[in-house]
Amino acid sequence: MNWIMALEHQERHKDMLRKAARVQIVRQARAERKERERFYGPALIGLGRRLIAWGGLLQERYGAASRDLHALACQSNPVTD
């Protein structure tokens, strides 16, 4: 093996080490993300369900009044083209 081949081999080895380091960093980042998702996922799902229920209650309570006010506002402020 001549010195050029030895340098090429050394560079390939360095490239492989850099690639392995990047792969390990990506794996760690993905593992951390999954841990956060496991914690926040159920909390956000619960929050979303509560907001949907609350929105339904507000629509039942104020839906007709809101539609009447919207219709009144549209009549008094017509949109000009």
mmCIF file of the N, C-alpha and C atoms, coordinates in Angstrom:
data_MODEL
# 
_entry.id   MODEL 
# 
loop_
_atom_site.group_PDB 
_atom_site.id 
_atom_site.type_symbol 
_atom_site.label_atom_id 
_atom_site.label_alt_id 
_atom_site.label_comp_id 
_atom_site.label_asym_id 
_atom_site.label_entity_id 
_atom_site.label_seq_id 
_atom_site.pdbx_PDB_ins_code 
_atom_site.Cartn_x 
_atom_site.Cartn_y 
_atom_site.Cartn_z 
_atom_site.occupancy 
_atom_site.B_iso_or_equiv 
_atom_site.pdbx_formal_charge 
_atom_site.auth_seq_id 
_atom_site.auth_comp_id 
_atom_site.auth_asym_id 
_atom_site.auth_atom_id 
_atom_site.pdbx_PDB_model_num 
ATOM 1   N N  . MET A 1 1  ? 0.857   -1.166 0.000  1.00 0.00 ? 1  MET A N  1 
ATOM 2   C CA . MET A 1 1  ? 0.000   0.000  0.000  1.00 0.00 ? 1  MET A CA 1 
ATOM 3   C C  . MET A 1 1  ? 0.907   1.235  0.000  1.00 0.00 ? 1  MET A C  1 
ATOM 4   N N  . ASN A 1 2  ? 0.671   2.106  -0.956 1.00 0.00 ? 2  ASN A N  1 
ATOM 5   C CA . ASN A 1 2  ? 1.479   3.321  -1.013 1.00 0.00 ? 2  ASN A CA 1 
ATOM 6   C C  . ASN A 1 2  ? 0.857   4.420  -0.138 1.00 0.00 ? 2  ASN A C  1 
ATOM 7   N N  . TRP A 1 3  ? 1.541   5.528  -0.031 1.00 0.00 ? 3  TRP A N  1 
ATOM 8   C CA . TRP A 1 3  ? 1.098   6.584  0.877  1.00 0.00 ? 3  TRP A CA 1 
ATOM 9   C C  . TRP A 1 3  ? -0.207  7.226  0.437  1.00 0.00 ? 3  TRP A C  1 
ATOM 10  N N  . ILE A 1 4  ? -0.496  7.279  -0.859 1.00 0.00 ? 4  ILE A N  1 
ATOM 11  C CA . ILE A 1 4  ? -1.757  7.853  -1.360 1.00 0.00 ? 4  ILE A CA 1 
ATOM 12  C C  . ILE A 1 4  ? -2.925  6.963  -0.928 1.00 0.00 ? 4  ILE A C  1 
ATOM 13  N N  . MET A 1 5  ? -2.767  5.677  -1.063 1.00 0.00 ? 5  MET A N  1 
ATOM 14  C CA . MET A 1 5  ? -3.824  4.755  -0.644 1.00 0.00 ? 5  MET A CA 1 
ATOM 15  C C  . MET A 1 5  ? -4.027  4.832  0.871  1.00 0.00 ? 5  MET A C  1 
ATOM 16  N N  . ALA A 1 6  ? -2.954  5.003  1.604  1.00 0.00 ? 6  ALA A N  1 
ATOM 17  C CA . ALA A 1 6  ? -3.060  5.120  3.059  1.00 0.00 ? 6  ALA A CA 1 
ATOM 18  C C  . ALA A 1 6  ? -3.825  6.380  3.437  1.00 0.00 ? 6  ALA A C  1 
ATOM 19  N N  . LEU A 1 7  ? -3.559  7.491  2.752  1.00 0.00 ? 7  LEU A N  1 
ATOM 20  C CA . LEU A 1 7  ? -4.293  8.740  3.014  1.00 0.00 ? 7  LEU A CA 1 
ATOM 21  C C  . LEU A 1 7  ? -5.772  8.587  2.674  1.00 0.00 ? 7  LEU A C  1 
ATOM 22  N N  . GLU A 1 8  ? -6.077  7.949  1.538  1.00 0.00 ? 8  GLU A N  1 
ATOM 23  C CA . GLU A 1 8  ? -7.465  7.725  1.150  1.00 0.00 ? 8  GLU A CA 1 
ATOM 24  C C  . GLU A 1 8  ? -8.182  6.878  2.204  1.00 0.00 ? 8  GLU A C  1 
ATOM 25  N N  . HIS A 1 9  ? -7.489  5.840  2.651  1.00 0.00 ? 9  HIS A N  1 
ATOM 26  C CA . HIS A 1 9  ? -8.068  4.971  3.681  1.00 0.00 ? 9  HIS A CA 1 
ATOM 27  C C  . HIS A 1 9  ? -8.335  5.760  4.963  1.00 0.00 ? 9  HIS A C  1 
ATOM 28  N N  . GLN A 1 10 ? -7.389  6.604  5.349  1.00 0.00 ? 10 GLN A N  1 
ATOM 29  C CA . GLN A 1 10 ? -7.534  7.414  6.561  1.00 0.00 ? 10 GLN A CA 1 
ATOM 30  C C  . GLN A 1 10 ? -8.702  8.387  6.420  1.00 0.00 ? 10 GLN A C  1 
ATOM 31  N N  . GLU A 1 11 ? -8.833  9.011  5.259  1.00 0.00 ? 11 GLU A N  1 
ATOM 32  C CA . GLU A 1 11 ? -9.947  9.948  5.030  1.00 0.00 ? 11 GLU A CA 1 
ATOM 33  C C  . GLU A 1 11 ? -11.295 9.228  5.058  1.00 0.00 ? 11 GLU A C  1 
ATOM 34  N N  . ARG A 1 12 ? -11.369 8.053  4.435  1.00 0.00 ? 12 ARG A N  1 
ATOM 35  C CA . ARG A 1 12 ? -12.618 7.276  4.485  1.00 0.00 ? 12 ARG A CA 1 
ATOM 36  C C  . ARG A 1 12 ? -12.975 6.930  5.922  1.00 0.00 ? 12 ARG A C  1 
ATOM 37  N N  . HIS A 1 13 ? -11.971 6.561  6.693  1.00 0.00 ? 13 HIS A N  1 
ATOM 38  C CA . HIS A 1 13 ? -12.203 6.208  8.092  1.00 0.00 ? 13 HIS A CA 1 
ATOM 39  C C  . HIS A 1 13 ? -12.732 7.423  8.871  1.00 0.00 ? 13 HIS A C  1 
ATOM 40  N N  . LYS A 1 14 ? -12.136 8.584  8.644  1.00 0.00 ? 14 LYS A N  1 
ATOM 41  C CA . LYS A 1 14 ? -12.609 9.810  9.301  1.00 0.00 ? 14 LYS A CA 1 
ATOM 42  C C  . LYS A 1 14 ? -14.046 10.130 8.893  1.00 0.00 ? 14 LYS A C  1 
ATOM 43  N N  . ASP A 1 15 ? -14.348 9.970  7.597  1.00 0.00 ? 15 ASP A N  1 
ATOM 44  C CA . ASP A 1 15 ? -15.712 10.212 7.114  1.00 0.00 ? 15 ASP A CA 1 
ATOM 45  C C  . ASP A 1 15 ? -16.711 9.274  7.788  1.00 0.00 ? 15 ASP A C  1 
ATOM 46  N N  . MET A 1 16 ? -16.323 8.014  7.920  1.00 0.00 ? 16 MET A N  1 
ATOM 47  C CA . MET A 1 16 ? -17.208 7.050  8.567  1.00 0.00 ? 16 MET A CA 1 
ATOM 48  C C  . MET A 1 16 ? -17.434 7.399  10.035 1.00 0.00 ? 16 MET A C  1 
ATOM 49  N N  . LEU A 1 17 ? -16.417 7.877  10.720 1.00 0.00 ? 17 LEU A N  1 
ATOM 50  C CA . LEU A 1 17 ? -16.567 8.289  12.115 1.00 0.00 ? 17 LEU A CA 1 
ATOM 51  C C  . LEU A 1 17 ? -17.491 9.500  12.229 1.00 0.00 ? 17 LEU A C  1 
ATOM 52  N N  . ARG A 1 18 ? -17.331 10.471 11.320 1.00 0.00 ? 18 ARG A N  1 
ATOM 53  C CA . ARG A 1 18 ? -18.216 11.645 11.332 1.00 0.00 ? 18 ARG A CA 1 
ATOM 54  C C  . ARG A 1 18 ? -19.665 11.240 11.079 1.00 0.00 ? 18 ARG A C  1 
ATOM 55  N N  . LYS A 1 19 ? -19.874 10.348 10.119 1.00 0.00 ? 19 LYS A N  1 
ATOM 56  C CA . LYS A 1 19 ? -21.219 9.885  9.802  1.00 0.00 ? 19 LYS A CA 1 
ATOM 57  C C  . LYS A 1 19 ? -21.824 9.143  10.992 1.00 0.00 ? 19 LYS A C  1 
ATOM 58  N N  . ALA A 1 20 ? -21.054 8.308  11.651 1.00 0.00 ? 20 ALA A N  1 
ATOM 59  C CA . ALA A 1 20 ? -21.545 7.583  12.825 1.00 0.00 ? 20 ALA A CA 1 
ATOM 60  C C  . ALA A 1 20 ? -21.916 8.550  13.936 1.00 0.00 ? 20 ALA A C  1 
ATOM 61  N N  . ALA A 1 21 ? -21.122 9.604  14.113 1.00 0.00 ? 21 ALA A N  1 
ATOM 62  C CA . ALA A 1 21 ? -21.428 10.609 15.147 1.00 0.00 ? 21 ALA A CA 1 
ATOM 63  C C  . ALA A 1 21 ? -22.733 11.329 14.827 1.00 0.00 ? 21 ALA A C  1 
ATOM 64  N N  . ARG A 1 22 ? -22.937 11.682 13.545 1.00 0.00 ? 22 ARG A N  1 
ATOM 65  C CA . ARG A 1 22 ? -24.191 12.336 13.148 1.00 0.00 ? 22 ARG A CA 1 
ATOM 66  C C  . ARG A 1 22 ? -25.387 11.420 13.372 1.00 0.00 ? 22 ARG A C  1 
ATOM 67  N N  . VAL A 1 23 ? -25.245 10.162 13.017 1.00 0.00 ? 23 VAL A N  1 
ATOM 68  C CA . VAL A 1 23 ? -26.335 9.203  13.204 1.00 0.00 ? 23 VAL A CA 1 
ATOM 69  C C  . VAL A 1 23 ? -26.686 9.092  14.684 1.00 0.00 ? 23 VAL A C  1 
ATOM 70  N N  . GLN A 1 24 ? -25.687 9.063  15.539 1.00 0.00 ? 24 GLN A N  1 
ATOM 71  C CA . GLN A 1 24 ? -25.938 8.962  16.968 1.00 0.00 ? 24 GLN A CA 1 
ATOM 72  C C  . GLN A 1 24 ? -26.646 10.207 17.499 1.00 0.00 ? 24 GLN A C  1 
ATOM 73  N N  . ILE A 1 25 ? -26.253 11.375 17.023 1.00 0.00 ? 25 ILE A N  1 
ATOM 74  C CA . ILE A 1 25 ? -26.915 12.617 17.445 1.00 0.00 ? 25 ILE A CA 1 
ATOM 75  C C  . ILE A 1 25 ? -28.373 12.607 17.017 1.00 0.00 ? 25 ILE A C  1 
ATOM 76  N N  . VAL A 1 26 ? -28.638 12.167 15.793 1.00 0.00 ? 26 VAL A N  1 
ATOM 77  C CA . VAL A 1 26 ? -30.019 12.107 15.300 1.00 0.00 ? 26 VAL A CA 1 
ATOM 78  C C  . VAL A 1 26 ? -30.840 11.128 16.141 1.00 0.00 ? 26 VAL A C  1 
ATOM 79  N N  . ARG A 1 27 ? -30.269 9.991  16.469 1.00 0.00 ? 27 ARG A N  1 
ATOM 80  C CA . ARG A 1 27 ? -30.991 9.015  17.294 1.00 0.00 ? 27 ARG A CA 1 
ATOM 81  C C  . ARG A 1 27 ? -31.316 9.578  18.662 1.00 0.00 ? 27 ARG A C  1 
ATOM 82  N N  . GLN A 1 28 ? -30.369 10.285 19.260 1.00 0.00 ? 28 GLN A N  1 
ATOM 83  C CA . GLN A 1 28 ? -30.620 10.885 20.571 1.00 0.00 ? 28 GLN A CA 1 
ATOM 84  C C  . GLN A 1 28 ? -31.723 11.934 20.485 1.00 0.00 ? 28 GLN A C  1 
ATOM 85  N N  . ALA A 1 29 ? -31.689 12.758 19.433 1.00 0.00 ? 29 ALA A N  1 
ATOM 86  C CA . ALA A 1 29 ? -32.707 13.798 19.272 1.00 0.00 ? 29 ALA A CA 1 
ATOM 87  C C  . ALA A 1 29 ? -34.088 13.176 19.091 1.00 0.00 ? 29 ALA A C  1 
ATOM 88  N N  . ARG A 1 30 ? -34.163 12.107 18.312 1.00 0.00 ? 30 ARG A N  1 
ATOM 89  C CA . ARG A 1 30 ? -35.454 11.446 18.106 1.00 0.00 ? 30 ARG A CA 1 
ATOM 90  C C  . ARG A 1 30 ? -35.961 10.813 19.399 1.00 0.00 ? 30 ARG A C  1 
ATOM 91  N N  . ALA A 1 31 ? -35.072 10.240 20.180 1.00 0.00 ? 31 ALA A N  1 
ATOM 92  C CA . ALA A 1 31 ? -35.484 9.629  21.448 1.00 0.00 ? 31 ALA A CA 1 
ATOM 93  C C  . ALA A 1 31 ? -36.010 10.698 22.401 1.00 0.00 ? 31 ALA A C  1 
ATOM 94  N N  . GLU A 1 32 ? -35.346 11.852 22.448 1.00 0.00 ? 32 GLU A N  1 
ATOM 95  C CA . GLU A 1 32 ? -35.811 12.940 23.309 1.00 0.00 ? 32 GLU A CA 1 
ATOM 96  C C  . GLU A 1 32 ? -37.160 13.458 22.840 1.00 0.00 ? 32 GLU A C  1 
ATOM 97  N N  . ARG A 1 33 ? -37.350 13.544 21.530 1.00 0.00 ? 33 ARG A N  1 
ATOM 98  C CA . ARG A 1 33 ? -38.623 14.017 20.995 1.00 0.00 ? 33 ARG A CA 1 
ATOM 99  C C  . ARG A 1 33 ? -39.745 13.056 21.375 1.00 0.00 ? 33 ARG A C  1 
ATOM 100 N N  . LYS A 1 34 ? -39.483 11.746 21.271 1.00 0.00 ? 34 LYS A N  1 
ATOM 101 C CA . LYS A 1 34 ? -40.503 10.764 21.617 1.00 0.00 ? 34 LYS A CA 1 
ATOM 102 C C  . LYS A 1 34 ? -40.880 10.860 23.089 1.00 0.00 ? 34 LYS A C  1 
ATOM 103 N N  . GLU A 1 35 ? -39.900 11.130 23.959 1.00 0.00 ? 35 GLU A N  1 
ATOM 104 C CA . GLU A 1 35 ? -40.204 11.289 25.380 1.00 0.00 ? 35 GLU A CA 1 
ATOM 105 C C  . GLU A 1 35 ? -41.116 12.481 25.596 1.00 0.00 ? 35 GLU A C  1 
ATOM 106 N N  . ARG A 1 36 ? -40.841 13.599 24.904 1.00 0.00 ? 36 ARG A N  1 
ATOM 107 C CA . ARG A 1 36 ? -41.704 14.782 25.031 1.00 0.00 ? 36 ARG A CA 1 
ATOM 108 C C  . ARG A 1 36 ? -43.094 14.486 24.491 1.00 0.00 ? 36 ARG A C  1 
ATOM 109 N N  . GLU A 1 37 ? -43.158 13.767 23.351 1.00 0.00 ? 37 GLU A N  1 
ATOM 110 C CA . GLU A 1 37 ? -44.458 13.450 22.761 1.00 0.00 ? 37 GLU A CA 1 
ATOM 111 C C  . GLU A 1 37 ? -45.269 12.564 23.695 1.00 0.00 ? 37 GLU A C  1 
ATOM 112 N N  . ARG A 1 38 ? -44.606 11.638 24.374 1.00 0.00 ? 38 ARG A N  1 
ATOM 113 C CA . ARG A 1 38 ? -45.317 10.775 25.309 1.00 0.00 ? 38 ARG A CA 1 
ATOM 114 C C  . ARG A 1 38 ? -45.922 11.577 26.445 1.00 0.00 ? 38 ARG A C  1 
ATOM 115 N N  . PHE A 1 39 ? -45.241 12.636 26.852 1.00 0.00 ? 39 PHE A N  1 
ATOM 116 C CA . PHE A 1 39 ? -45.767 13.465 27.935 1.00 0.00 ? 39 PHE A CA 1 
ATOM 117 C C  . PHE A 1 39 ? -46.824 14.435 27.428 1.00 0.00 ? 39 PHE A C  1 
ATOM 118 N N  . TYR A 1 40 ? -46.501 15.193 26.393 1.00 0.00 ? 40 TYR A N  1 
ATOM 119 C CA . TYR A 1 40 ? -47.401 16.244 25.922 1.00 0.00 ? 40 TYR A CA 1 
ATOM 120 C C  . TYR A 1 40 ? -48.564 15.710 25.095 1.00 0.00 ? 40 TYR A C  1 
ATOM 121 N N  . GLY A 1 41 ? -48.383 14.612 24.410 1.00 0.00 ? 41 GLY A N  1 
ATOM 122 C CA . GLY A 1 41 ? -49.441 14.092 23.544 1.00 0.00 ? 41 GLY A CA 1 
ATOM 123 C C  . GLY A 1 41 ? -50.762 13.879 24.265 1.00 0.00 ? 41 GLY A C  1 
ATOM 124 N N  . PRO A 1 42 ? -50.789 13.058 25.329 1.00 0.00 ? 42 PRO A N  1 
ATOM 125 C CA . PRO A 1 42 ? -52.050 12.853 26.041 1.00 0.00 ? 42 PRO A CA 1 
ATOM 126 C C  . PRO A 1 42 ? -52.603 14.137 26.660 1.00 0.00 ? 42 PRO A C  1 
ATOM 127 N N  . ALA A 1 43 ? -51.710 15.005 27.141 1.00 0.00 ? 43 ALA A N  1 
ATOM 128 C CA . ALA A 1 43 ? -52.170 16.272 27.716 1.00 0.00 ? 43 ALA A CA 1 
ATOM 129 C C  . ALA A 1 43 ? -52.843 17.134 26.658 1.00 0.00 ? 43 ALA A C  1 
ATOM 130 N N  . LEU A 1 44 ? -52.249 17.204 25.472 1.00 0.00 ? 44 LEU A N  1 
ATOM 131 C CA . LEU A 1 44 ? -52.843 18.016 24.404 1.00 0.00 ? 44 LEU A CA 1 
ATOM 132 C C  . LEU A 1 44 ? -54.133 17.404 23.877 1.00 0.00 ? 44 LEU A C  1 
ATOM 133 N N  . ILE A 1 45 ? -54.205 16.095 23.839 1.00 0.00 ? 45 ILE A N  1 
ATOM 134 C CA . ILE A 1 45 ? -55.442 15.437 23.415 1.00 0.00 ? 45 ILE A CA 1 
ATOM 135 C C  . ILE A 1 45 ? -56.557 15.762 24.399 1.00 0.00 ? 45 ILE A C  1 
ATOM 136 N N  . GLY A 1 46 ? -56.260 15.673 25.688 1.00 0.00 ? 46 GLY A N  1 
ATOM 137 C CA . GLY A 1 46 ? -57.257 16.002 26.710 1.00 0.00 ? 46 GLY A CA 1 
ATOM 138 C C  . GLY A 1 46 ? -57.689 17.454 26.624 1.00 0.00 ? 46 GLY A C  1 
ATOM 139 N N  . LEU A 1 47 ? -56.726 18.350 26.438 1.00 0.00 ? 47 LEU A N  1 
ATOM 140 C CA . LEU A 1 47 ? -57.049 19.769 26.299 1.00 0.00 ? 47 LEU A CA 1 
ATOM 141 C C  . LEU A 1 47 ? -57.925 20.008 25.077 1.00 0.00 ? 47 LEU A C  1 
ATOM 142 N N  . GLY A 1 48 ? -57.594 19.371 23.966 1.00 0.00 ? 48 GLY A N  1 
ATOM 143 C CA . GLY A 1 48 ? -58.389 19.529 22.752 1.00 0.00 ? 48 GLY A CA 1 
ATOM 144 C C  . GLY A 1 48 ? -59.824 19.065 22.940 1.00 0.00 ? 48 GLY A C  1 
ATOM 145 N N  . ARG A 1 49 ? -59.991 17.937 23.616 1.00 0.00 ? 49 ARG A N  1 
ATOM 146 C CA . ARG A 1 49 ? -61.348 17.441 23.874 1.00 0.00 ? 49 ARG A CA 1 
ATOM 147 C C  . ARG A 1 49 ? -62.139 18.402 24.756 1.00 0.00 ? 49 ARG A C  1 
ATOM 148 N N  . ARG A 1 50 ? -61.465 18.953 25.758 1.00 0.00 ? 50 ARG A N  1 
ATOM 149 C CA . ARG A 1 50 ? -62.157 19.921 26.637 1.00 0.00 ? 50 ARG A CA 1 
ATOM 150 C C  . ARG A 1 50 ? -62.542 21.180 25.862 1.00 0.00 ? 50 ARG A C  1 
ATOM 151 N N  . LEU A 1 51 ? -61.652 21.655 24.980 1.00 0.00 ? 51 LEU A N  1 
ATOM 152 C CA . LEU A 1 51 ? -61.968 22.842 24.192 1.00 0.00 ? 51 LEU A CA 1 
ATOM 153 C C  . LEU A 1 51 ? -63.129 22.584 23.233 1.00 0.00 ? 51 LEU A C  1 
ATOM 154 N N  . ILE A 1 52 ? -63.180 21.397 22.659 1.00 0.00 ? 52 ILE A N  1 
ATOM 155 C CA . ILE A 1 52 ? -64.300 21.055 21.774 1.00 0.00 ? 52 ILE A CA 1 
ATOM 156 C C  . ILE A 1 52 ? -65.604 21.037 22.550 1.00 0.00 ? 52 ILE A C  1 
ATOM 157 N N  . ALA A 1 53 ? -65.583 20.422 23.727 1.00 0.00 ? 53 ALA A N  1 
ATOM 158 C CA . ALA A 1 53 ? -66.798 20.379 24.549 1.00 0.00 ? 53 ALA A CA 1 
ATOM 159 C C  . ALA A 1 53 ? -67.223 21.783 24.956 1.00 0.00 ? 53 ALA A C  1 
ATOM 160 N N  . TRP A 1 54 ? -66.255 22.603 25.363 1.00 0.00 ? 54 TRP A N  1 
ATOM 161 C CA . TRP A 1 54 ? -66.555 23.969 25.780 1.00 0.00 ? 54 TRP A CA 1 
ATOM 162 C C  . TRP A 1 54 ? -67.115 24.770 24.604 1.00 0.00 ? 54 TRP A C  1 
ATOM 163 N N  . GLY A 1 55 ? -66.522 24.591 23.419 1.00 0.00 ? 55 GLY A N  1 
ATOM 164 C CA . GLY A 1 55 ? -67.029 25.281 22.232 1.00 0.00 ? 55 GLY A CA 1 
ATOM 165 C C  . GLY A 1 55 ? -68.461 24.882 21.915 1.00 0.00 ? 55 GLY A C  1 
ATOM 166 N N  . GLY A 1 56 ? -68.760 23.594 22.075 1.00 0.00 ? 56 GLY A N  1 
ATOM 167 C CA . GLY A 1 56 ? -70.134 23.145 21.853 1.00 0.00 ? 56 GLY A CA 1 
ATOM 168 C C  . GLY A 1 56 ? -71.108 23.792 22.827 1.00 0.00 ? 56 GLY A C  1 
ATOM 169 N N  . LEU A 1 57 ? -70.719 23.862 24.098 1.00 0.00 ? 57 LEU A N  1 
ATOM 170 C CA . LEU A 1 57 ? -71.578 24.514 25.090 1.00 0.00 ? 57 LEU A CA 1 
ATOM 171 C C  . LEU A 1 57 ? -71.779 25.995 24.771 1.00 0.00 ? 57 LEU A C  1 
ATOM 172 N N  . LEU A 1 58 ? -70.719 26.675 24.357 1.00 0.00 ? 58 LEU A N  1 
ATOM 173 C CA . LEU A 1 58 ? -70.845 28.092 24.009 1.00 0.00 ? 58 LEU A CA 1 
ATOM 174 C C  . LEU A 1 58 ? -71.734 28.291 22.789 1.00 0.00 ? 58 LEU A C  1 
ATOM 175 N N  . GLN A 1 59 ? -71.633 27.391 21.812 1.00 0.00 ? 59 GLN A N  1 
ATOM 176 C CA . GLN A 1 59 ? -72.501 27.510 20.640 1.00 0.00 ? 59 GLN A CA 1 
ATOM 177 C C  . GLN A 1 59 ? -73.958 27.273 21.016 1.00 0.00 ? 59 GLN A C  1 
ATOM 178 N N  . GLU A 1 60 ? -74.201 26.308 21.903 1.00 0.00 ? 60 GLU A N  1 
ATOM 179 C CA . GLU A 1 60 ? -75.574 26.078 22.352 1.00 0.00 ? 60 GLU A CA 1 
ATOM 180 C C  . GLU A 1 60 ? -76.118 27.299 23.083 1.00 0.00 ? 60 GLU A C  1 
ATOM 181 N N  . ARG A 1 61 ? -75.272 27.887 23.919 1.00 0.00 ? 61 ARG A N  1 
ATOM 182 C CA . ARG A 1 61 ? -75.725 29.006 24.739 1.00 0.00 ? 61 ARG A CA 1 
ATOM 183 C C  . ARG A 1 61 ? -75.862 30.298 23.940 1.00 0.00 ? 61 ARG A C  1 
ATOM 184 N N  . TYR A 1 62 ? -74.880 30.590 23.092 1.00 0.00 ? 62 TYR A N  1 
ATOM 185 C CA . TYR A 1 62 ? -74.839 31.885 22.424 1.00 0.00 ? 62 TYR A CA 1 
ATOM 186 C C  . TYR A 1 62 ? -74.959 31.800 20.909 1.00 0.00 ? 62 TYR A C  1 
ATOM 187 N N  . GLY A 1 63 ? -75.212 30.640 20.372 1.00 0.00 ? 63 GLY A N  1 
ATOM 188 C CA . GLY A 1 63 ? -75.234 30.476 18.918 1.00 0.00 ? 63 GLY A CA 1 
ATOM 189 C C  . GLY A 1 63 ? -76.254 31.339 18.223 1.00 0.00 ? 63 GLY A C  1 
ATOM 190 N N  . ALA A 1 64 ? -77.506 31.307 18.692 1.00 0.00 ? 64 ALA A N  1 
ATOM 191 C CA . ALA A 1 64 ? -78.564 32.083 18.041 1.00 0.00 ? 64 ALA A CA 1 
ATOM 192 C C  . ALA A 1 64 ? -78.294 33.573 18.182 1.00 0.00 ? 64 ALA A C  1 
ATOM 193 N N  . ALA A 1 65 ? -77.878 34.007 19.361 1.00 0.00 ? 65 ALA A N  1 
ATOM 194 C CA . ALA A 1 65 ? -77.600 35.430 19.574 1.00 0.00 ? 65 ALA A CA 1 
ATOM 195 C C  . ALA A 1 65 ? -76.437 35.878 18.708 1.00 0.00 ? 65 ALA A C  1 
ATOM 196 N N  . SER A 1 66 ? -75.435 35.049 18.571 1.00 0.00 ? 66 SER A N  1 
ATOM 197 C CA . SER A 1 66 ? -74.278 35.388 17.752 1.00 0.00 ? 66 SER A CA 1 
ATOM 198 C C  . SER A 1 66 ? -74.678 35.513 16.286 1.00 0.00 ? 66 SER A C  1 
ATOM 199 N N  . ARG A 1 67 ? -75.508 34.577 15.807 1.00 0.00 ? 67 ARG A N  1 
ATOM 200 C CA . ARG A 1 67 ? -75.956 34.661 14.409 1.00 0.00 ? 67 ARG A CA 1 
ATOM 201 C C  . ARG A 1 67 ? -76.788 35.925 14.182 1.00 0.00 ? 67 ARG A C  1 
ATOM 202 N N  . ASP A 1 68 ? -77.647 36.270 15.136 1.00 0.00 ? 68 ASP A N  1 
ATOM 203 C CA . ASP A 1 68 ? -78.471 37.473 14.992 1.00 0.00 ? 68 ASP A CA 1 
ATOM 204 C C  . ASP A 1 68 ? -77.598 38.725 14.944 1.00 0.00 ? 68 ASP A C  1 
ATOM 205 N N  . LEU A 1 69 ? -76.591 38.810 15.825 1.00 0.00 ? 69 LEU A N  1 
ATOM 206 C CA . LEU A 1 69 ? -75.707 39.967 15.830 1.00 0.00 ? 69 LEU A CA 1 
ATOM 207 C C  . LEU A 1 69 ? -74.902 40.046 14.536 1.00 0.00 ? 69 LEU A C  1 
ATOM 208 N N  . HIS A 1 70 ? -74.450 38.914 14.048 1.00 0.00 ? 70 HIS A N  1 
ATOM 209 C CA . HIS A 1 70 ? -73.693 38.894 12.802 1.00 0.00 ? 70 HIS A CA 1 
ATOM 210 C C  . HIS A 1 70 ? -74.568 39.360 11.643 1.00 0.00 ? 70 HIS A C  1 
ATOM 211 N N  . ALA A 1 71 ? -75.794 38.881 11.583 1.00 0.00 ? 71 ALA A N  1 
ATOM 212 C CA . ALA A 1 71 ? -76.706 39.290 10.509 1.00 0.00 ? 71 ALA A CA 1 
ATOM 213 C C  . ALA A 1 71 ? -76.988 40.785 10.595 1.00 0.00 ? 71 ALA A C  1 
ATOM 214 N N  . LEU A 1 72 ? -77.177 41.290 11.804 1.00 0.00 ? 72 LEU A N  1 
ATOM 215 C CA . LEU A 1 72 ? -77.437 42.717 11.994 1.00 0.00 ? 72 LEU A CA 1 
ATOM 216 C C  . LEU A 1 72 ? -76.225 43.538 11.567 1.00 0.00 ? 72 LEU A C  1 
ATOM 217 N N  . ALA A 1 73 ? -75.045 43.094 11.925 1.00 0.00 ? 73 ALA A N  1 
ATOM 218 C CA . ALA A 1 73 ? -73.827 43.824 11.553 1.00 0.00 ? 73 ALA A CA 1 
ATOM 219 C C  . ALA A 1 73 ? -73.632 43.822 10.045 1.00 0.00 ? 73 ALA A C  1 
ATOM 220 N N  . CYS A 1 74 ? -73.951 42.725 9.401  1.00 0.00 ? 74 CYS A N  1 
ATOM 221 C CA . CYS A 1 74 ? -73.800 42.651 7.945  1.00 0.00 ? 74 CYS A CA 1 
ATOM 222 C C  . CYS A 1 74 ? -74.789 43.574 7.243  1.00 0.00 ? 74 CYS A C  1 
ATOM 223 N N  . GLN A 1 75 ? -75.974 43.737 7.795  1.00 0.00 ? 75 GLN A N  1 
ATOM 224 C CA . GLN A 1 75 ? -76.979 44.610 7.184  1.00 0.00 ? 75 GLN A CA 1 
ATOM 225 C C  . GLN A 1 75 ? -76.604 46.078 7.333  1.00 0.00 ? 75 GLN A C  1 
ATOM 226 N N  . SER A 1 76 ? -76.035 46.444 8.499  1.00 0.00 ? 76 SER A N  1 
ATOM 227 C CA . SER A 1 76 ? -75.725 47.855 8.726  1.00 0.00 ? 76 SER A CA 1 
ATOM 228 C C  . SER A 1 76 ? -74.397 48.277 8.086  1.00 0.00 ? 76 SER A C  1 
ATOM 229 N N  . ASN A 1 77 ? -73.506 47.305 7.779  1.00 0.00 ? 77 ASN A N  1 
ATOM 230 C CA . ASN A 1 77 ? -72.207 47.601 7.160  1.00 0.00 ? 77 ASN A CA 1 
ATOM 231 C C  . ASN A 1 77 ? -72.048 46.747 5.906  1.00 0.00 ? 77 ASN A C  1 
ATOM 232 N N  . PRO A 1 78 ? -72.715 47.114 4.823  1.00 0.00 ? 78 PRO A N  1 
ATOM 233 C CA . PRO A 1 78 ? -72.576 46.286 3.620  1.00 0.00 ? 78 PRO A CA 1 
ATOM 234 C C  . PRO A 1 78 ? -71.161 46.394 3.057  1.00 0.00 ? 78 PRO A C  1 
ATOM 235 N N  . VAL A 1 79 ? -70.707 45.307 2.528  1.00 0.00 ? 79 VAL A N  1 
ATOM 236 C CA . VAL A 1 79 ? -69.370 45.269 1.931  1.00 0.00 ? 79 VAL A CA 1 
ATOM 237 C C  . VAL A 1 79 ? -69.452 45.832 0.545  1.00 0.00 ? 79 VAL A C  1 
ATOM 238 N N  . THR A 1 80 ? -68.572 46.786 0.240  1.00 0.00 ? 80 THR A N  1 
ATOM 239 C CA . THR A 1 80 ? -68.566 47.370 -1.095 1.00 0.00 ? 80 THR A CA 1 
ATOM 240 C C  . THR A 1 80 ? -67.500 46.691 -1.933 1.00 0.00 ? 80 THR A C  1 
ATOM 241 N N  . ASP A 1 81 ? -67.803 46.465 -3.185 1.00 0.00 ? 81 ASP A N  1 
ATOM 242 C CA . ASP A 1 81 ? -66.856 45.817 -4.106 1.00 0.00 ? 81 ASP A CA 1 
ATOM 243 C C  . ASP A 1 81 ? -66.045 46.812 -4.840 1.00 0.00 ? 81 ASP A C  1 
# 
